[in-house]
Amino acid sequence: MATVCFTPFKIPRVRVTRLNSCGQVVTGSCSQVVSDGIISVEMAKNYEDREEFFVKNGDGQFCVRETNPPILKWIDLTLTFCNVDPDIVNIVAAEPLYSSNDAAATKIGWSTDEGSSANVNFALEGWTRLSGSGVLCTGGQEYGYFLWPWVVEGTIGDMTLENGVANFTVTARTHSNSLWGVGPYNVDYSDATPGGTTPIPMLTPILSTQHSRMFITRLAPPAAACGCAAV
């Protein structure tokens, strides 16, 4: 079995997808947003500490030397954006939207509401550039594909308005027992035929204990757009 080594760098695109409270994709006309306004995605794994069972006998020698290994509880995420998209804010932080009074009821902002984070359920995907690929690229440019299939408790961080750009951050964490499966999107090209361009979803579903996934893909990320789109 062959192996490909690679180094991810940069992050040109992310996609957020609205989920329900069970972690299932919400299909509809405003269920996903693709953005190139992402600056960074920070990840920090949060573990339950190792549990130790060391017991000494009457002579002061250990008669039990055992541990329970650390267990992953979730992954803390910090997303930093340079482009404010009200629909992204609504999906990742559940803040209610504010619309204009034109015929289209254009979404032009949001309100900060108490308790919004309790209603946050979304999936996050990210595409990176690659450096140092271990094999020749035979089917076009390759990307790193990252997936966090169920993210909850999203909140908008502090923002400073000044003589400069006002970036905004979102903090959230992953959730186990995802129902993402292989997802609703094609995220790669099939390699059944070398260099083929038949788009396919993930080959294996996300398991209930899996909080993230990363792999190389030959399928380019979707185009970025302001506002939400259908799933």
C-alpha positions in Angstrom: 0.0 0.0 0.0 1.5 3.3 -1.1 1.7 6.5 1.1 1.7 10.1 0.1 3.5 12.7 2.3 2.6 16.3 2.2 2.6 19.7 4.0 -0.5 21.8 4.2 -0.1 25.6 4.1 -2.5 28.5 3.6 -6.2 28.1 3.7 -8.0 29.7 0.7 -11.5 28.5 1.4 -13.9 27.2 4.0 -17.5 26.0 3.9 -20.0 26.0 6.8 -23.1 23.8 6.6 -26.2 24.2 8.8 -27.0 21.1 10.9 -30.0 20.4 13.2 -29.7 19.6 16.9 -29.0 15.9 16.1 -26.1 16.8 13.9 -27.9 16.1 10.6 -27.6 18.4 7.5 -30.5 20.8 7.2 -31.5 20.8 3.5 -33.0 23.9 2.2 -32.4 27.2 0.3 -30.0 28.7 2.9 -28.0 25.8 4.4 -24.4 26.5 3.4 -21.9 29.3 2.8 -18.6 29.1 1.1 -16.1 31.9 2.0 -12.7 33.0 1.0 -12.7 35.5 3.9 -11.1 33.1 6.2 -7.7 34.1 7.8 -7.0 31.1 10.0 -8.5 28.0 11.7 -6.9 27.2 15.0 -7.3 23.7 16.5 -6.6 22.6 20.1 -7.5 19.1 21.3 -9.1 18.9 24.7 -8.4 15.6 26.6 -9.7 14.0 29.7 -6.6 13.6 31.8 -4.9 10.3 32.2 -6.2 8.3 35.2 -3.6 6.6 37.3 -3.9 3.4 39.5 -0.7 3.0 41.5 -0.9 1.0 44.7 1.9 0.1 47.1 2.0 -3.1 49.2 3.0 -3.2 52.9 6.7 -3.2 51.9 6.4 0.1 50.0 6.7 -1.6 46.6 4.2 -1.0 43.8 1.8 -4.0 43.4 -0.4 -2.2 40.9 0.9 0.0 38.1 -1.9 0.8 35.7 -3.3 3.8 33.9 -6.4 4.7 31.8 -5.1 6.7 28.8 -6.2 10.2 28.0 -9.5 10.4 26.1 -10.3 13.1 23.5 -13.4 15.1 24.6 -13.5 17.6 21.8 -11.4 19.9 19.6 -11.5 23.6 20.4 -11.7 25.7 17.2 -11.0 29.4 16.7 -11.9 30.8 13.3 -10.7 34.2 12.2 -12.4 36.0 9.3 -11.6 39.3 7.5 -14.9 39.4 5.7 -18.2 39.7 7.6 -21.0 37.6 6.0 -24.2 37.8 8.0 -25.2 34.3 6.9 -22.0 32.8 8.2 -22.6 34.6 11.6 -26.1 33.1 11.6 -24.9 29.6 11.0 -21.8 29.5 13.2 -23.1 31.6 16.1 -26.9 31.4 15.7 -27.2 35.2 16.0 -30.5 36.4 14.5 -30.2 38.2 11.2 -31.2 41.9 10.5 -32.7 42.6 7.1 -33.4 45.7 5.1 -36.9 46.8 4.0 -36.3 46.3 0.3 -38.3 43.8 -1.8 -35.7 41.1 -1.3 -35.4 41.7 2.5 -31.6 41.8 2.0 -29.7 40.5 5.0 -27.4 43.4 6.1 -26.4 42.5 9.7 -27.3 40.6 12.8 -28.2 41.1 16.5 -26.2 39.7 19.5 -28.7 37.7 21.5 -28.4 35.9 24.9 -28.2 32.2 24.7 -27.5 32.0 21.0 -24.6 29.6 21.3 -27.0 26.9 22.7 -28.6 26.7 19.2 -25.3 26.4 17.2 -24.9 23.2 15.1 -22.8 23.3 11.9 -20.2 21.4 9.9 -16.9 23.0 8.9 -14.8 22.1 5.9 -11.5 23.8 4.9 -9.2 23.5 1.9 -5.5 24.1 2.1 -2.7 24.5 -0.4 -0.1 21.6 -0.4 3.7 21.6 -0.4 6.0 18.7 -0.7 3.6 16.2 -2.2 5.2 12.7 -2.2 3.9 11.7 -5.7 3.6 13.5 -9.1 0.3 15.3 -9.5 -1.4 13.4 -12.3 -4.9 14.9 -12.2 -4.5 18.6 -11.7 -3.7 20.7 -8.6 -4.1 18.9 -5.3 -5.5 20.4 -2.0 -5.6 19.4 1.6 -9.2 18.8 2.7 -10.2 19.2 6.4 -13.5 18.3 7.9 -15.0 18.9 11.3 -18.4 17.2 10.9 -20.2 18.6 13.9 -19.4 21.8 15.6 -21.4 23.4 18.5 -21.4 26.3 21.0 -20.1 28.9 18.5 -19.7 32.4 19.8 -18.5 35.6 18.3 -15.3 36.9 20.0 -14.4 40.5 20.9 -14.1 43.0 18.1 -12.2 46.3 18.1 -13.5 49.2 15.9 -10.6 51.5 15.1 -8.5 53.1 12.3 -7.9 49.7 10.8 -9.6 46.5 9.6 -12.1 44.9 12.1 -11.6 41.1 11.9 -14.0 38.9 13.8 -13.4 35.6 15.4 -15.6 32.6 16.2 -14.8 30.1 19.0 -16.5 26.7 19.1 -15.9 23.0 19.8 -16.5 19.7 18.0 -19.1 17.2 19.1 -19.1 13.4 18.9 -21.8 11.2 17.4 -21.9 13.0 14.1 -24.4 12.0 11.6 -22.5 13.5 8.7 -21.8 10.1 7.1 -20.0 10.7 3.8 -21.6 14.2 3.6 -23.9 15.8 1.1 -21.1 17.0 -1.2 -18.6 15.6 -3.7 -15.2 16.4 -2.2 -12.8 14.3 -4.4 -12.2 12.7 -7.8 -12.3 9.0 -8.1 -8.9 7.3 -8.5 -10.4 4.1 -9.9 -9.1 5.4 -13.2 -5.8 7.2 -12.7 -6.2 10.9 -13.4 -10.0 10.5 -13.7 -12.4 13.4 -13.1 -15.5 11.7 -11.8 -16.5 13.6 -8.6 -17.3 11.5 -5.5 -18.1 12.0 -1.9 -15.9 10.7 0.9 -15.2 7.0 0.4 -15.9 6.1 4.1 -18.3 7.7 6.5 -17.3 9.6 9.6 -17.7 7.4 12.7 -19.4 8.4 15.9 -16.1 8.8 17.7 -14.3 10.8 15.0 -14.1 14.6 15.5 -12.2 15.5 12.3 -10.7 14.1 9.1 -8.0 15.3 6.7 -6.9 13.9 3.3 -5.6 15.0 -0.1 -8.1 15.8 -2.8 -7.8 16.6 -6.5 -11.2 18.3 -6.6 -10.9 22.0 -6.3 -12.8 23.8 -3.5 -16.2 25.3 -4.4 -16.3 29.0 -5.5 -16.8 31.5 -2.7 -19.9 33.7 -2.6 -21.4 36.3 -0.3 -24.5 34.9 1.3 -26.0 31.4 1.7 -26.8 28.7 -0.8 -28.9 25.6 -1.0 -28.0 22.0 0.1 
